[in-house]
Amino acid sequence: MTRLSVNINKVATIRNARGGNNPDVLRVAQDCERFGAQGITVHPRPDQRHIRYQDVRDLRPLLTTEFNIEGNPISEFIALVLENRPTQVTLVPDGHDQITSNHGWDTRTHLNFLTDVTARFHDAGIRVSIFVGADEAMVDYAARAGADRVELYTEPYAAAYAAGREAAIAPFLRAAKAAQAYGLGLNAGHDLSLENLAFFHQQIPWTDEVSIGHALICDALYLGLEETIRRYLEQLKTTSPLPLEGEGGY
């Protein structure tokens, strides 16, 4: 079963726009769990423009599902993760001035660094996922770094989906099969939505987890949070790959 982890960064963005505690990030996270989400994702950045480091500390004792903390493993981030010991840490190569994540790691170039960071988290009993593009070589070097999983950066898939979903999914399917071959678990995230999630999952049903925030929170403005989570979970019910156009199967 592919798990749905809800990224609640956008909820914190709305809260921070006015100060105070409305909406209540902690309550929203608990509601997501109550409505069926199997995990909560947060991505604290150094400027704390959405999720704050204190939010991570406050969430840790409240959550009953998987807790995934993602971010650039600078020293402050590493210390925060080791302090709170989530189920999973996802290593993302964010720059300080990025609006959102826009690329995966060059795991070959940063192999030694990622190996050292991964070992530190493993020593604390934390599962490590490395954020990569749909590139078999990057998956290979993530495995060499000791990662437990890779998370595929799916924005290119989402951007190309309307023009041709078969072409859009092709590099991701190759990367996902490479992850299988290297014995890695598989996560996916960035710009997955109710429009494109079902097809992604139909083609790569062995995906362990999808992390979805922006689209899900936008949908919740119209549908309500409970109904939105129900609809996203519906997209993840297909359990076997469907043949691509012109293929008879795998």
C-alpha positions in Angstrom: 0.0 0.0 0.0 1.3 3.4 -0.9 1.0 5.8 2.1 -0.2 9.4 1.9 1.9 11.8 3.9 0.4 15.3 4.0 2.9 18.1 3.9 1.5 20.9 6.2 3.9 23.7 5.2 1.2 25.7 3.5 -1.0 25.6 6.6 1.9 27.2 8.5 2.4 29.8 5.7 -1.2 31.0 6.2 -0.7 31.1 10.0 2.5 33.1 9.7 0.9 35.6 7.3 -1.1 37.1 10.2 0.8 36.0 13.3 -1.0 34.2 16.1 -2.1 30.6 15.8 -4.8 30.6 13.2 -4.9 28.1 11.6 -3.5 25.8 14.3 -0.8 23.7 12.6 -0.9 21.1 15.4 -4.7 20.6 15.1 -4.5 20.4 11.3 -1.9 17.7 11.5 -3.9 15.7 13.9 -7.0 16.2 11.8 -5.1 14.9 8.7 -4.3 11.7 10.7 -7.9 11.4 11.9 -9.2 11.7 8.3 -6.9 8.8 7.1 -3.5 10.2 6.2 -0.8 7.8 7.1 1.9 10.4 7.7 2.7 14.0 8.2 5.6 15.8 6.4 7.2 19.1 7.4 10.0 21.0 5.6 11.5 23.6 8.0 13.7 26.1 6.3 16.3 28.3 8.0 14.2 31.4 7.6 11.2 29.6 9.2 8.9 31.2 6.7 6.4 28.4 7.1 7.1 25.5 9.5 9.2 26.6 12.4 11.7 24.6 14.3 9.4 24.8 17.3 6.5 23.4 15.3 8.6 20.3 14.8 9.2 19.9 18.5 5.5 20.5 19.3 4.3 18.0 16.6 6.6 15.2 17.6 4.8 14.0 20.7 1.3 14.5 19.2 1.6 12.5 16.0 0.5 8.8 15.8 1.5 8.2 12.2 4.8 8.4 10.4 6.6 11.7 10.8 8.8 12.8 7.9 11.1 15.8 8.3 12.6 17.0 5.1 15.2 19.6 4.4 18.7 20.6 3.5 21.0 18.8 6.0 22.8 21.9 7.3 24.0 21.7 10.9 20.9 23.2 12.5 18.7 20.9 10.5 20.7 17.8 11.5 20.5 18.8 15.1 16.7 19.3 14.9 16.2 15.9 13.4 18.4 14.2 15.9 16.6 15.9 18.7 13.2 14.8 17.5 13.9 11.5 15.9 11.2 11.2 13.3 10.3 8.0 11.5 12.0 9.4 8.4 14.3 12.2 7.3 14.3 13.3 3.6 17.5 15.0 2.5 16.7 17.8 0.0 19.3 20.1 -1.6 17.5 23.4 -1.0 19.2 26.7 -1.3 18.4 29.5 1.2 16.7 31.6 -1.4 14.5 28.9 -3.0 10.8 29.4 -3.0 10.3 25.6 -3.1 12.4 22.6 -3.9 13.3 22.5 -7.6 15.8 19.8 -8.1 17.2 16.6 -6.6 20.7 15.8 -5.4 23.6 15.2 -7.6 24.3 12.1 -5.5 27.5 11.3 -7.4 29.1 14.7 -6.7 27.9 14.8 -3.1 28.4 11.1 -2.3 30.8 11.5 0.6 28.7 14.2 2.3 25.5 12.2 1.9 27.1 9.0 3.1 28.3 10.8 6.3 24.9 12.4 7.0 23.0 9.2 6.3 25.3 7.3 8.7 24.6 9.9 11.5 20.8 9.5 11.1 21.1 5.7 10.9 23.0 5.7 14.2 19.9 7.4 15.7 17.5 4.8 14.2 16.0 7.2 11.6 15.1 6.0 8.1 16.8 8.1 5.4 15.3 9.1 2.0 17.3 11.1 -0.5 15.5 13.5 -2.9 16.6 12.8 -6.5 15.5 13.5 -10.0 14.3 10.7 -12.4 17.8 9.6 -13.2 19.0 6.1 -12.7 22.6 7.2 -12.0 21.4 9.4 -9.2 19.4 6.5 -7.7 22.5 4.3 -7.9 24.6 6.8 -6.0 21.9 7.3 -3.4 22.1 3.6 -2.8 25.9 3.8 -2.5 25.4 6.6 0.1 23.4 4.1 2.3 20.0 5.6 1.8 17.0 3.4 2.7 14.8 5.1 0.1 14.8 7.7 -2.6 12.1 10.3 -3.2 11.6 11.1 -6.8 11.2 14.8 -7.6 7.9 14.7 -9.6 7.5 18.3 -10.8 8.7 17.4 -14.3 6.1 14.6 -14.4 3.4 17.0 -13.3 4.4 19.7 -15.8 4.5 17.3 -18.8 1.4 15.3 -17.8 -1.2 17.2 -19.8 0.9 17.1 -23.0 1.3 13.3 -22.8 1.2 11.2 -19.7 3.0 8.2 -21.2 6.0 10.3 -22.1 5.8 12.1 -18.7 6.0 8.9 -16.7 8.7 7.1 -18.7 11.8 8.5 -17.0 10.1 8.0 -13.6 9.3 4.4 -14.3 12.9 3.8 -15.3 14.2 5.4 -12.1 11.6 3.5 -10.0 12.7 0.2 -11.5 16.3 1.2 -10.7 15.4 1.8 -7.1 13.9 -1.7 -7.0 17.0 -3.2 -8.5 19.2 -1.4 -5.9 17.0 -2.5 -3.0 15.7 0.9 -2.2 12.3 1.9 -1.0 10.5 4.5 -3.2 8.8 7.8 -2.3 7.6 10.5 -4.6 6.6 14.1 -4.2 6.2 17.6 -5.7 3.2 18.8 -7.7 1.4 15.5 -7.4 -2.3 16.2 -7.5 -5.8 14.8 -8.0 -5.2 15.2 -11.8 -2.0 13.2 -12.1 -1.6 11.0 -9.0 -3.7 8.0 -10.0 -1.8 7.5 -13.3 1.6 7.8 -11.5 0.4 5.2 -9.0 -1.0 2.9 -11.6 2.3 2.8 -13.4 4.5 2.6 -10.2 2.3 0.9 -7.7 5.2 -0.2 -5.5 5.7 3.4 -4.4 6.0 3.3 -0.6 4.9 6.9 0.0 3.7 10.1 -1.7 4.2 13.4 0.1 1.7 16.0 -1.0 1.2 19.5 0.3 0.5 22.4 -2.0 -2.2 20.8 -4.2 -3.8 19.0 -1.3 -4.2 22.2 0.8 -5.5 24.1 -2.3 -8.1 21.4 -2.9 -9.1 21.5 0.7 -10.2 25.1 0.3 -12.9 23.9 -2.0 -13.6 20.4 -0.9 -12.8 20.5 2.9 -9.9 18.7 4.4 -11.6 15.4 5.2 -13.1 15.0 1.7 -9.8 16.0 0.1 -7.8 13.4 2.0 -10.4 10.8 1.1 -10.1 11.6 -2.6 -6.3 11.4 -2.5 -6.4 8.1 -0.8 -8.8 6.9 -3.5 -6.1 7.7 -6.1 -3.8 5.2 -4.4 -6.0 2.2 -4.4 -4.8 0.7 -7.7 -2.4 -2.2 -6.9 -1.1 -3.4 -10.2 0.6 -1.5 -13.1 -1.5 -0.7 -16.2 0.0 -1.1 -19.6 1.2 2.1 -21.2 -0.4 3.0 -24.6 0.9 0.5 -27.2 2.1 -2.0 -24.7 0.7 -5.3 -23.7 2.0 -5.0 -20.1 5.3 -5.6 -18.4 
